[in-house]
Amino acid sequence: MNIFDKMMSLDRRWVFLFLAVVCVITYIVDFQIPIRVENEVKTIHEFIDTLKPDEIVFIAIDYDPNALAELHPMCYAVMEHCFRKNLKVIITALSQNGPGMAEQAIFDIADSVKMDREYNGVHYKGREIRNGIDYAFLGYKPYFQLVILGMGQNFRLPFPTDYYGTPLDSLPMMQGVQNYDQVSCVIAIEAGNIADAWIAYGQGRFYFPLALGLTGVMGADYYPYLNSGQVFGLMAGLYGAAQYEELADNPGLAKDGMRIQVYAHLVIIFFILIGNVGYFVSWYEKKRQGR
Amino acid sequence: MDFGTFLWTTFGAFLTLATFSFLYKDNPFYKIAEHLVVGVSAGYFVIILWHNALVPLLFQRLSDGDWYFLWLNSSKPWYWIPAILGAMMWTRFSRNYAWISRWPIGLYIGIAAGLAVPLEMANRVNKQLYASMDGVINWGNFLGQDFLDVTSGYSQVIIFAGAIAGLFYFFFSKAHTGVFGSVAKFGIWILMIGFGASFGYTVMGRISLFINRIQELGLWGEAAFDASNPNHSGWFPAVFWLIMAGITAYVAVELVRFARQKA
């Protein structure tokens, strides 16, 4: 077996080990890489940034813990931006294992917003985020298509109470809020086909401005909806989250992870090249020998 | 962070490492993690469904907020209909009465299809068709636009030509020869570029999961030695080193086994 045959039959565990070592080293060594912001992320940030205080943003946290790594940073960045701008937020979690994570995000952001901070040169005074006044967490209901359609008529149809059992009419921020007509936009952070339902059953039926936050795997499939104007913005994967963090001047886990991401990609490209060089040289050798 | 929280975080770190150990080979630690995640997910889902769906949407509406056995005097007795339909689904478990479950399933599929067909057609077919063609015939899109901008006329031409060529590739009633074959070949190139973009995003997604685990393990390691934590005690690093000793022992055992196999 020559070197090129060995390149093709390299034990995959060496690839895993090499990748892990590179990722750990780049995690330990602290340095920044520039984040290039794309238009599709900028439009989301600009939309939220130009809303007036007390306007309502609907954030759909529709993912399970297996997508937490990519979507939680996105959710944190968008939600903190909303609360810092004194916007009201309605939150749902239409993925069955999502409510716990949504609650974790709300509590973490509430802690963060308590502190004075400066973002993009603007000083934001810390304040307390209160359930029912600054946000309403509606929780989970099954059959997301019907829930999305039902909320278009009245939030109280699928959600007679919020996640904590309080009737929606008892929540101060829900007074006079009937359906999507009172909501400025829907930011749907998605890890599955609930994104399709938001496009077809939500935006397509009730015509509200919709932006998507997606896992990397889904990213390429949803660009056609950006082109058709059905969504006004799109954040895909950890890179999308890092772009939003960059725009909001609120660096978090996504921006921190991008330097590891870059070197991990270089490692993968390196192994792809090794495999391909091995394949083509072996193929050429066999052809030359007339086999 | 108190010691109880640290222990749970340590358990999370252990499960992370146990799951990654599968990359080397299948082992009991991986099995523990695998079974635990399946069991916890199922248990969590059942409780969530009970408290977020069955209780508020059915039981409370039937009981008007009273005890469940007072359903008979409910002011909304029509909620019995979905309750009975739901109960009919359980007949799936009986060989003799499974046919009863076809009624609620039929009703559900009928409603779902009725809702889905017009909305899916309008939003995922018609609007996409319109968007594919609109940009090409709108000359304004070509003026003063960045070539790489997804909404520019140049991109629209590629989208339109790519869509048509892709359709040519999947038309198998005619041999892929001559001009037809060339267009089909362009179509497969476009498809491959699309798959390549998806692959790139997929790699990013998978690496992101790994990065998150590294970040979490890093935070766990920091918490073990964080002297600024008012609840910090000698138990924190002790637990950390215990886990590390366990991993080292496992790796050592595997190395010895590997060496013996080689010998």
Interface residues (C-beta under 8 A of the other chain):
Chain A: R13 F16 L19 A20 C23 V24 Y27 N39 E40 D64 N66 L68 A69 E70 Q96 N97 P99 G100 G139 Y140 K141 P142 Q145 L146 L149 P158 P160 T161 Y163 G165 D196 I199 A200 Y201 Q203 G204 R205 T215 G216 V217 M218 G219 A220 D221 Y223 P224 L226 N227 S228 G229 Q230 A236 G237 L238 Y239 L253 D256 G257 I260 Q261 A264 H265 I268
Chain B: L23 Y24 S41 Y44 F45 I48 L49 N52 A53 P56 L57 Q60 R61 A112 L115 A116 L119 E120 A122 N123 R124 K127 Q128 Y130 A131 G135 D149 V150 T151 S155 Q156 I159 G194 A197 S198 Y201 T202 V203 M204 G205 I207 S208 L209 F210 I211 N212 R213 I214 Q215 G218
